Amino acid sequence: MTESVERVKELEQEAGRACGIGKLLHFDYDKVELANMNRLFFQPHQAALSKVEAAEHTLRNIDPDVAFEVHSYNITTVVEHFEHLMSRISNGGLQDGKPVDLALSCVDNFDARMAISTACNELGQRWMESGVSENAVSGHTQLMIPGESACFACAPPLVVAANIDEKTPKREGVCSARLPTAMGVVAGILVQNVLKFLLNFGVVSFYLEYNATQDFFPTMSMMPNPQCDDRNCREQQEE
Ligand SMILES: [Zn+2]
């Protein structure tokens, strides 16, 4: 009995080390709703919990060796929250006081993407953007290296730029995306690129689109825009 418990512990530790991610910082102001169940990994009993709290509970059960730091606030509405986000990006690395290795944007609105882009340009922080269109049949991932590749303000991804519905209020309790699989595929591509980037193998596309109806995955690189609206992006380009 003891032996098998120890073996399970060993296997858990091996699983934790397999991807080499030591610490996850998670920012989200939202609460879990029953309408999320079709497409996110939350469970019905977690309804009304903050999303970061629910996610931490689930992930801690899967891998107790990863350090989690969660913040339940909106990065776009309160200046202090935005500043706190910036300070955690620059000091919240695995080694305290060091920056994180990579920031990920997995949000559903323009303002939050812009806030992440602004923070990362100011800090020179490498980050990856991801998203799925409102009709859930296309998505994208994009790698941003300040000064070297296009930032979000240089050229927002086409699916986001064309997404005119994004700013209109969503109906209470109604989830617009009905293809959880498209989100799953884009999330998988994002994580694949995160591992390639952090572990330095293979090619990480600067921009990768996923068209679910055609099984089409076009990629491209985007140079930064010398006339970008973000001053920090222009300064990073000069450096
Ligand atoms: Zn830019």
Residues whose N, C-alpha, C, O or C-beta is under 5 A from the ligand:
A	BS01	ZN	C151 A153 C154 N225 C228 D230 C233
